[in-house]
Amino acid sequence: MAYTYHELKGKTIQELRDIAKGVENQEAVQGYSQLNKEHLLPALCKALGIDPHEHHDVVGIDKPAIKAKMRELKTKREAALEARDGETLKNIRRQIHRLNRQIRAHVAP
């Protein structure tokens, strides 16, 4: 059976150990009976070929372009901090916040 990261994360440690028992690639989950959930989950993901960071996939927008814009705004924010320009600083922080919210709104479930 194919699992997703979220399905595995929702399982108990005993269920994860049962899955590890049936994995063909035993080297990846060696010592599974002694591992806790924090260590067993990444080992199972590796053995089953599951991306443990699938919950960070963004769909529908250009995330690298938004991140580049955020980096640019953060350098402007530092300049505004040094210049003690409160109005510009407030404006830049709002822009960064909006971009963060835009990315979070498009994260795949």
Buried (B, 14 or more C-beta within 10 A) or exposed (E): EEBBBEEBBEBEEEEBBEBBEEBEEEEBBEEBEEBEBEEBBBBBBEBBEBEBEEEEEBEEEEBEEBEEBBEEBEEBBEEBEEEEEEEBBEBBBEBBEEBEEEBEEBEEE
